[in-house]
Amino acid sequence: MIKYSLVCESAHGFESWFPDSASYDTQVKRGLVECPTCQSKQVSKAMMAPAISTSRRKEARREAMQAVAEATPAPMPEAAPVQQPVALLDERQQAVRAMIRELHEKLTENSTDVGSSFPEEARRMHDGETPQRSIHGQATFEEAKALVEEGIPVLPLPTLPDDRN
Ligand SMILES: [Zn+2]
């Protein structure tokens, strides 16, 4: 389908669709195309107005966009501020993990793992039943709380998910 801008002998402009340019010629010659305003069959193609107006519109739009671009300060690149905090957070997480691992190693280095008997061992040591030594092991929150309340200093040993077995 092709759309033509047509004009009649009285300069009435109108548009009409044709299957192709050959059909336009045939239909006009046979008087099948008439002006919707005055019903004149003396119609012809209008000057290439659509093509001209399209290029003018493009030019006008380009000028308008240029004016907007000149008036607007260059926007900051969007990707950079988003990626940087992620990278920083990642590095910080790595550093924190390294610190916890180091602390964990230092705390367990010279201490005996007494496992789940930690509360009893800690209490016995505190009461002087066993010699003072560095121990570590497991205690529930309630057990640890009870030890602290009894005046036995216990520290929660930081663990990492991949350190647990
Ligand atoms: Zn007309």
Boltz pocket constraint, residues with backbone or C-beta under 6 A from the ligand:
constraints:
  - pocket:
      binder: B
      contacts: [[A, 8], [A, 9], [A, 10], [A, 11], [A, 12], [A, 35], [A, 36], [A, 37], [A, 38], [A, 39], [A, 40]]
      max_distance: 6.0
